[in-house]
């Protein structure tokens, strides 16, 4: 990558924000139902704490959501 041209940084940030907004909207509708069924699942002993999963998902999805900017 040769660096960002003028105006490309704003396009990159906008593409990430639009995709993140879609995730936030989806979480609004599913948040209440996850609290009822997820704690009752039988999880394996190696299930990581929720904060680790959250951090990795934010990192992973942010990288993926920047891809529309590249095309």
Buried (B, 14 or more C-beta within 10 A) or exposed (E): EEEEEEEEEEEBEEBBEEBBEEEEEEEEEEEEEEEEEEEEEEEEEEEEEEEEEEEEEEEEBEEEBBEBBEE
